[in-house]
Amino acid sequence: QYTGSYCETRSTTCSPTTCANAGLCLATTDGAGWLCVCQPQFTGDRCQNPISGNFINRI
């Protein structure tokens, strides 16, 4: 998520909508931002992309 007049500043805090699909938002240890820990069937920086069922079955 971004803030600022032109969405030029990345938010450094988690909000309830930061990570999609029940992903867990964690603040980075350097305080510079956050990262999402996705459920096994999702990927992407915000857990927004579903992983194909065929790929999951191969893990």
N, CA, C and O atoms as a CHARMM CRD file, in Angstrom:
* protein
*
  236
    1    1 GLN  N      0.84000  -1.16900   0.00000 PROA 1      0.00000
    2    1 GLN  CA     0.00000   0.00000   0.00000 PROA 1      0.00000
    3    1 GLN  C      0.88500   1.23100   0.00000 PROA 1      0.00000
    4    1 GLN  O      1.97500   1.24200   0.57200 PROA 1      0.00000
    5    2 TYR  N      0.38900   2.26100  -0.65300 PROA 2      0.00000
    6    2 TYR  CA     1.15200   3.49200  -0.79300 PROA 2      0.00000
    7    2 TYR  C      0.34900   4.67300  -0.28600 PROA 2      0.00000
    8    2 TYR  O     -0.88200   4.65300  -0.30000 PROA 2      0.00000
    9    3 THR  N      1.05300   5.70300   0.16200 PROA 3      0.00000
   10    3 THR  CA     0.43200   6.92700   0.64000 PROA 3      0.00000
   11    3 THR  C      1.09400   8.10700  -0.05800 PROA 3      0.00000
   12    3 THR  O      2.02100   7.93800  -0.84900 PROA 3      0.00000
   13    4 GLY  N      0.61100   9.29000   0.24300 PROA 4      0.00000
   14    4 GLY  CA     1.15800  10.50000  -0.36600 PROA 4      0.00000
   15    4 GLY  C      0.26700  10.99600  -1.48800 PROA 4      0.00000
   16    4 GLY  O     -0.58300  10.25900  -1.98900 PROA 4      0.00000
   17    5 SER  N      0.45900  12.23200  -1.87800 PROA 5      0.00000
   18    5 SER  CA    -0.36400  12.85400  -2.91900 PROA 5      0.00000
   19    5 SER  C     -0.33300  12.09100  -4.23200 PROA 5      0.00000
   20    5 SER  O     -1.32600  12.05000  -4.95800 PROA 5      0.00000
   21    6 TYR  N      0.81000  11.48600  -4.53500 PROA 6      0.00000
   22    6 TYR  CA     0.97300  10.74900  -5.79100 PROA 6      0.00000
   23    6 TYR  C      1.24700   9.26200  -5.55600 PROA 6      0.00000
   24    6 TYR  O      1.78900   8.57800  -6.42300 PROA 6      0.00000
   25    7 CYS  N      0.86800   8.77400  -4.37600 PROA 7      0.00000
   26    7 CYS  CA     1.10500   7.36800  -3.99900 PROA 7      0.00000
   27    7 CYS  C      2.57800   7.01300  -4.15500 PROA 7      0.00000
   28    7 CYS  O      2.92000   5.93700  -4.64800 PROA 7      0.00000
   29    8 GLU  N      3.44100   7.92300  -3.73300 PROA 8      0.00000
   30    8 GLU  CA     4.87800   7.74400  -3.90000 PROA 8      0.00000
   31    8 GLU  C      5.56800   7.14300  -2.68100 PROA 8      0.00000
   32    8 GLU  O      6.74500   6.79100  -2.76000 PROA 8      0.00000
   33    9 THR  N      4.87100   7.01600  -1.56600 PROA 9      0.00000
   34    9 THR  CA     5.47500   6.53300  -0.33300 PROA 9      0.00000
   35    9 THR  C      4.83600   5.21300   0.07100 PROA 9      0.00000
   36    9 THR  O      3.62300   5.13200   0.26600 PROA 9      0.00000
   37   10 ARG  N      5.67000   4.17300   0.19500 PROA 10     0.00000
   38   10 ARG  CA     5.14100   2.87900   0.61200 PROA 10     0.00000
   39   10 ARG  C      4.86500   2.90600   2.10400 PROA 10     0.00000
   40   10 ARG  O      5.70000   3.35000   2.89200 PROA 10     0.00000
   41   11 SER  N      3.69400   2.43000   2.48400 PROA 11     0.00000
   42   11 SER  CA     3.32700   2.35600   3.89100 PROA 11     0.00000
   43   11 SER  C      4.24200   1.36700   4.60400 PROA 11     0.00000
   44   11 SER  O      4.57100   0.31100   4.06500 PROA 11     0.00000
   45   12 THR  N      4.64700   1.71800   5.82000 PROA 12     0.00000
   46   12 THR  CA     5.52500   0.83600   6.58300 PROA 12     0.00000
   47   12 THR  C      4.76700   0.05800   7.65100 PROA 12     0.00000
   48   12 THR  O      5.38300  -0.62700   8.46800 PROA 12     0.00000
   49   13 THR  N      3.45300   0.15200   7.65800 PROA 13     0.00000
   50   13 THR  CA     2.66300  -0.57200   8.64800 PROA 13     0.00000
   51   13 THR  C      1.66200  -1.50000   7.96900 PROA 13     0.00000
   52   13 THR  O      1.23800  -1.26300   6.83800 PROA 13     0.00000
   53   14 CYS  N      1.30400  -2.53600   8.66800 PROA 14     0.00000
   54   14 CYS  CA     0.30800  -3.48600   8.17100 PROA 14     0.00000
   55   14 CYS  C     -1.08400  -2.95200   8.48000 PROA 14     0.00000
   56   14 CYS  O     -1.30300  -2.29100   9.49500 PROA 14     0.00000
   57   15 SER  N     -2.00100  -3.24800   7.60000 PROA 15     0.00000
   58   15 SER  CA    -3.40600  -2.94100   7.84800 PROA 15     0.00000
   59   15 SER  C     -4.18500  -4.23100   7.60600 PROA 15     0.00000
   60   15 SER  O     -3.63300  -5.18800   7.06200 PROA 15     0.00000
   61   16 PRO  N     -5.43800  -4.27500   7.99400 PROA 16     0.00000
   62   16 PRO  CA    -6.21600  -5.50900   7.78300 PROA 16     0.00000
   63   16 PRO  C     -6.32200  -5.92800   6.31800 PROA 16     0.00000
   64   16 PRO  O     -6.60400  -7.09100   6.03100 PROA 16     0.00000
   65   17 THR  N     -6.10200  -5.00400   5.39500 PROA 17     0.00000
   66   17 THR  CA    -6.23100  -5.33600   3.97300 PROA 17     0.00000
   67   17 THR  C     -4.89300  -5.40900   3.24200 PROA 17     0.00000
   68   17 THR  O     -4.87300  -5.50600   2.01500 PROA 17     0.00000
   69   18 THR  N     -3.77900  -5.36500   3.96600 PROA 18     0.00000
   70   18 THR  CA    -2.46800  -5.39000   3.31300 PROA 18     0.00000
   71   18 THR  C     -2.26700  -6.67900   2.53200 PROA 18     0.00000
   72   18 THR  O     -1.87500  -6.63400   1.36600 PROA 18     0.00000
   73   19 CYS  N     -2.52700  -7.82300   3.14600 PROA 19     0.00000
   74   19 CYS  CA    -2.33300  -9.12400   2.50000 PROA 19     0.00000
   75   19 CYS  C     -3.69600  -9.73400   2.16600 PROA 19     0.00000
   76   19 CYS  O     -4.60800  -9.73300   2.99300 PROA 19     0.00000
   77   20 ALA  N     -3.81700 -10.24700   0.95800 PROA 20     0.00000
   78   20 ALA  CA    -5.07000 -10.86100   0.51300 PROA 20     0.00000
   79   20 ALA  C     -5.10600 -12.34500   0.88800 PROA 20     0.00000
   80   20 ALA  O     -4.08600 -12.91700   1.27100 PROA 20     0.00000
   81   21 ASN  N     -6.25800 -12.94700   0.77700 PROA 21     0.00000
   82   21 ASN  CA    -6.43800 -14.39800   0.90300 PROA 21     0.00000
   83   21 ASN  C     -5.87100 -14.97800   2.19400 PROA 21     0.00000
   84   21 ASN  O     -5.19800 -16.00900   2.18300 PROA 21     0.00000
   85   22 ALA  N     -6.15300 -14.30500   3.29900 PROA 22     0.00000
   86   22 ALA  CA    -5.74100 -14.75200   4.64000 PROA 22     0.00000
   87   22 ALA  C     -4.23100 -14.80100   4.81700 PROA 22     0.00000
   88   22 ALA  O     -3.72700 -15.56500   5.64000 PROA 22     0.00000
   89   23 GLY  N     -3.50200 -13.98700   4.04700 PROA 23     0.00000
   90   23 GLY  CA    -2.05400 -13.88600   4.23300 PROA 23     0.00000
   91   23 GLY  C     -1.75000 -13.14300   5.52500 PROA 23     0.00000
   92   23 GLY  O     -2.54900 -12.32300   5.97700 PROA 23     0.00000
   93   24 LEU  N     -0.61000 -13.42500   6.11300 PROA 24     0.00000
   94   24 LEU  CA    -0.19600 -12.81000   7.36700 PROA 24     0.00000
   95   24 LEU  C      0.77500 -11.68000   7.07300 PROA 24     0.00000
   96   24 LEU  O      1.79800 -11.90400   6.42500 PROA 24     0.00000
   97   25 CYS  N      0.48100 -10.48200   7.53200 PROA 25     0.00000
   98   25 CYS  CA     1.34100  -9.32300   7.32100 PROA 25     0.00000
   99   25 CYS  C      2.31600  -9.20400   8.49000 PROA 25     0.00000
  100   25 CYS  O      1.91400  -9.20500   9.65300 PROA 25     0.00000
  101   26 LEU  N      3.59200  -9.10100   8.16400 PROA 26     0.00000
  102   26 LEU  CA     4.63200  -8.94200   9.17500 PROA 26     0.00000
  103   26 LEU  C      5.46400  -7.71100   8.85800 PROA 26     0.00000
  104   26 LEU  O      5.84000  -7.49000   7.70700 PROA 26     0.00000
  105   27 ALA  N      5.75300  -6.90800   9.87600 PROA 27     0.00000
  106   27 ALA  CA     6.63700  -5.76100   9.69600 PROA 27     0.00000
  107   27 ALA  C      8.06400  -6.27000   9.52500 PROA 27     0.00000
  108   27 ALA  O      8.46000  -7.23800  10.17400 PROA 27     0.00000
  109   28 THR  N      8.83100  -5.62800   8.65900 PROA 28     0.00000
  110   28 THR  CA    10.22600  -6.03000   8.47900 PROA 28     0.00000
  111   28 THR  C     11.03300  -5.60600   9.69700 PROA 28     0.00000
  112   28 THR  O     10.67200  -4.64900  10.38300 PROA 28     0.00000
  113   29 THR  N     12.11800  -6.31200   9.96500 PROA 29     0.00000
  114   29 THR  CA    12.91800  -6.03100  11.15600 PROA 29     0.00000
  115   29 THR  C     13.63000  -4.69100  11.08000 PROA 29     0.00000
  116   29 THR  O     13.97400  -4.11700  12.11300 PROA 29     0.00000
  117   30 ASP  N     13.85800  -4.18100   9.87200 PROA 30     0.00000
  118   30 ASP  CA    14.52800  -2.88400   9.74800 PROA 30     0.00000
  119   30 ASP  C     13.55100  -1.71200   9.82000 PROA 30     0.00000
  120   30 ASP  O     13.96300  -0.55400   9.74100 PROA 30     0.00000
  121   31 GLY  N     12.25600  -2.00900   9.97000 PROA 31     0.00000
  122   31 GLY  CA    11.25000  -0.96600  10.07600 PROA 31     0.00000
  123   31 GLY  C     10.93000  -0.26400   8.77300 PROA 31     0.00000
  124   31 GLY  O     10.21200   0.73700   8.77100 PROA 31     0.00000
  125   32 ALA  N     11.44900  -0.76700   7.66700 PROA 32     0.00000
  126   32 ALA  CA    11.27400  -0.10400   6.37400 PROA 32     0.00000
  127   32 ALA  C      9.99600  -0.50700   5.66000 PROA 32     0.00000
  128   32 ALA  O      9.67800   0.07100   4.62100 PROA 32     0.00000
  129   33 GLY  N      9.26200  -1.46300   6.17100 PROA 33     0.00000
  130   33 GLY  CA     8.05500  -1.88400   5.46900 PROA 33     0.00000
  131   33 GLY  C      7.46400  -3.14300   6.05400 PROA 33     0.00000
  132   33 GLY  O      7.52100  -3.36500   7.26300 PROA 33     0.00000
  133   34 TRP  N      6.89700  -3.96700   5.19500 PROA 34     0.00000
  134   34 TRP  CA     6.20200  -5.17400   5.59700 PROA 34     0.00000
  135   34 TRP  C      6.35200  -6.22300   4.51300 PROA 34     0.00000
  136   34 TRP  O      6.77200  -5.93700   3.39200 PROA 34     0.00000
  137   35 LEU  N      5.99800  -7.44300   4.87800 PROA 35     0.00000
  138   35 LEU  CA     5.94100  -8.52300   3.89900 PROA 35     0.00000
  139   35 LEU  C      4.78300  -9.42100   4.25900 PROA 35     0.00000
  140   35 LEU  O      4.36900  -9.49800   5.41500 PROA 35     0.00000
  141   36 CYS  N      4.26700 -10.09900   3.25300 PROA 36     0.00000
  142   36 CYS  CA     3.13800 -11.00300   3.45900 PROA 36     0.00000
  143   36 CYS  C      3.61400 -12.44700   3.43900 PROA 36     0.00000
  144   36 CYS  O      4.37300 -12.84700   2.55700 PROA 36     0.00000
  145   37 VAL  N      3.16800 -13.22100   4.40700 PROA 37     0.00000
  146   37 VAL  CA     3.40100 -14.66100   4.42800 PROA 37     0.00000
  147   37 VAL  C      2.09500 -15.28400   3.94700 PROA 37     0.00000
  148   37 VAL  O      1.06600 -15.20500   4.61700 PROA 37     0.00000
  149   38 CYS  N      2.16100 -15.90500   2.76900 PROA 38     0.00000
  150   38 CYS  CA     0.95400 -16.39100   2.09900 PROA 38     0.00000
  151   38 CYS  C      0.55300 -17.79500   2.54200 PROA 38     0.00000
  152   38 CYS  O      1.38000 -18.58900   2.99100 PROA 38     0.00000
  153   39 GLN  N     -0.74200 -18.07600   2.40300 PROA 39     0.00000
  154   39 GLN  CA    -1.24200 -19.43300   2.54800 PROA 39     0.00000
  155   39 GLN  C     -0.63200 -20.27000   1.42300 PROA 39     0.00000
  156   39 GLN  O     -0.27000 -19.71300   0.38600 PROA 39     0.00000
  157   40 PRO  N     -0.50800 -21.59200   1.59400 PROA 40     0.00000
  158   40 PRO  CA     0.17800 -22.43500   0.60200 PROA 40     0.00000
  159   40 PRO  C     -0.36400 -22.32500  -0.82100 PROA 40     0.00000
  160   40 PRO  O      0.38800 -22.53300  -1.77300 PROA 40     0.00000
  161   41 GLN  N     -1.61900 -22.01100  -0.99100 PROA 41     0.00000
  162   41 GLN  CA    -2.20000 -21.98000  -2.33200 PROA 41     0.00000
  163   41 GLN  C     -2.14400 -20.59800  -3.00100 PROA 41     0.00000
  164   41 GLN  O     -2.73800 -20.40900  -4.06300 PROA 41     0.00000
  165   42 PHE  N     -1.43200 -19.62000  -2.38900 PROA 42     0.00000
  166   42 PHE  CA    -1.33100 -18.27400  -2.95600 PROA 42     0.00000
  167   42 PHE  C      0.11100 -17.79100  -2.98200 PROA 42     0.00000
  168   42 PHE  O      0.95100 -18.25200  -2.21000 PROA 42     0.00000
  169   43 THR  N      0.38400 -16.84800  -3.89200 PROA 43     0.00000
  170   43 THR  CA     1.71000 -16.26100  -4.02900 PROA 43     0.00000
  171   43 THR  C      1.55000 -14.79000  -4.41000 PROA 43     0.00000
  172   43 THR  O      0.42800 -14.32200  -4.61000 PROA 43     0.00000
  173   44 GLY  N      2.64200 -14.06800  -4.50900 PROA 44     0.00000
  174   44 GLY  CA     2.61600 -12.64900  -4.85500 PROA 44     0.00000
  175   44 GLY  C      2.99500 -11.80400  -3.65400 PROA 44     0.00000
  176   44 GLY  O      2.92500 -12.26800  -2.51600 PROA 44     0.00000
  177   45 ASP  N      3.39500 -10.56700  -3.90300 PROA 45     0.00000
  178   45 ASP  CA     3.83500  -9.72400  -2.79400 PROA 45     0.00000
  179   45 ASP  C      2.72300  -9.43300  -1.79500 PROA 45     0.00000
  180   45 ASP  O      2.99600  -9.09200  -0.64400 PROA 45     0.00000
  181   46 ARG  N      1.46800  -9.56500  -2.22800 PROA 46     0.00000
  182   46 ARG  CA     0.32700  -9.38400  -1.32300 PROA 46     0.00000
  183   46 ARG  C     -0.56000 -10.62000  -1.27600 PROA 46     0.00000
  184   46 ARG  O     -1.71900 -10.53200  -0.87000 PROA 46     0.00000
  185   47 CYS  N     -0.03200 -11.77400  -1.68500 PROA 47     0.00000
  186   47 CYS  CA    -0.76700 -13.05000  -1.70100 PROA 47     0.00000
  187   47 CYS  C     -1.99200 -12.97700  -2.60900 PROA 47     0.00000
  188   47 CYS  O     -3.01400 -13.60600  -2.33300 PROA 47     0.00000
  189   48 GLN  N     -1.88900 -12.22300  -3.66900 PROA 48     0.00000
  190   48 GLN  CA    -3.02700 -11.98000  -4.54800 PROA 48     0.00000
  191   48 GLN  C     -3.15300 -12.97700  -5.69400 PROA 48     0.00000
  192   48 GLN  O     -4.16800 -12.97900  -6.39100 PROA 48     0.00000
  193   49 ASN  N     -2.15400 -13.82100  -5.90600 PROA 49     0.00000
  194   49 ASN  CA    -2.16600 -14.73300  -7.04700 PROA 49     0.00000
  195   49 ASN  C     -2.38100 -16.17900  -6.61100 PROA 49     0.00000
  196   49 ASN  O     -1.58000 -16.71600  -5.84600 PROA 49     0.00000
  197   50 PRO  N     -3.45400 -16.81900  -7.08700 PROA 50     0.00000
  198   50 PRO  CA    -3.65000 -18.24000  -6.76300 PROA 50     0.00000
  199   50 PRO  C     -2.63600 -19.10500  -7.50200 PROA 50     0.00000
  200   50 PRO  O     -2.27400 -18.82500  -8.64400 PROA 50     0.00000
  201   51 ILE  N     -2.19000 -20.14900  -6.83400 PROA 51     0.00000
  202   51 ILE  CA    -1.28600 -21.12000  -7.44900 PROA 51     0.00000
  203   51 ILE  C     -2.14600 -22.21300  -8.06300 PROA 51     0.00000
  204   51 ILE  O     -3.11400 -22.66400  -7.45000 PROA 51     0.00000
  205   52 SER  N     -1.80200 -22.63200  -9.25100 PROA 52     0.00000
  206   52 SER  CA    -2.54500 -23.67400  -9.95800 PROA 52     0.00000
  207   52 SER  C     -2.62700 -24.93500  -9.11500 PROA 52     0.00000
  208   52 SER  O     -1.65500 -25.31500  -8.46200 PROA 52     0.00000
  209   53 GLY  N     -3.78700 -25.58600  -9.12800 PROA 53     0.00000
  210   53 GLY  CA    -3.97700 -26.83600  -8.39500 PROA 53     0.00000
  211   53 GLY  C     -3.00200 -27.90500  -8.82900 PROA 53     0.00000
  212   53 GLY  O     -2.56800 -28.70600  -8.00200 PROA 53     0.00000
  213   54 ASN  N     -2.64300 -27.94400 -10.10400 PROA 54     0.00000
  214   54 ASN  CA    -1.67600 -28.92600 -10.59400 PROA 54     0.00000
  215   54 ASN  C     -0.31400 -28.71700  -9.95900 PROA 54     0.00000
  216   54 ASN  O      0.38000 -29.68500  -9.64800 PROA 54     0.00000
  217   55 PHE  N      0.07900 -27.46400  -9.76200 PROA 55     0.00000
  218   55 PHE  CA     1.37000 -27.17200  -9.15000 PROA 55     0.00000
  219   55 PHE  C      1.37400 -27.56500  -7.67600 PROA 55     0.00000
  220   55 PHE  O      2.35900 -28.11800  -7.18700 PROA 55     0.00000
  221   56 ILE  N      0.28700 -27.28700  -6.96800 PROA 56     0.00000
  222   56 ILE  CA     0.20400 -27.62600  -5.54400 PROA 56     0.00000
  223   56 ILE  C      0.33400 -29.13300  -5.34700 PROA 56     0.00000
  224   56 ILE  O      1.00600 -29.57300  -4.41400 PROA 56     0.00000
  225   57 ASN  N     -0.28900 -29.92000  -6.19900 PROA 57     0.00000
  226   57 ASN  CA    -0.23900 -31.37400  -6.06000 PROA 57     0.00000
  227   57 ASN  C      1.15600 -31.93700  -6.27900 PROA 57     0.00000
  228   57 ASN  O      1.42200 -33.06900  -5.87500 PROA 57     0.00000
  229   58 ARG  N      2.04700 -31.19100  -6.89900 PROA 58     0.00000
  230   58 ARG  CA     3.41400 -31.66100  -7.14300 PROA 58     0.00000
  231   58 ARG  C      4.36800 -31.32700  -6.00900 PROA 58     0.00000
  232   58 ARG  O      5.50500 -31.79900  -5.98800 PROA 58     0.00000
  233   59 ILE  N      3.91300 -30.52300  -5.07400 PROA 59     0.00000
  234   59 ILE  CA     4.79200 -30.13800  -3.96000 PROA 59     0.00000
  235   59 ILE  C      4.85200 -31.25600  -2.94600 PROA 59     0.00000
  236   59 ILE  O      5.53800 -31.13300  -1.93100 PROA 59     0.00000
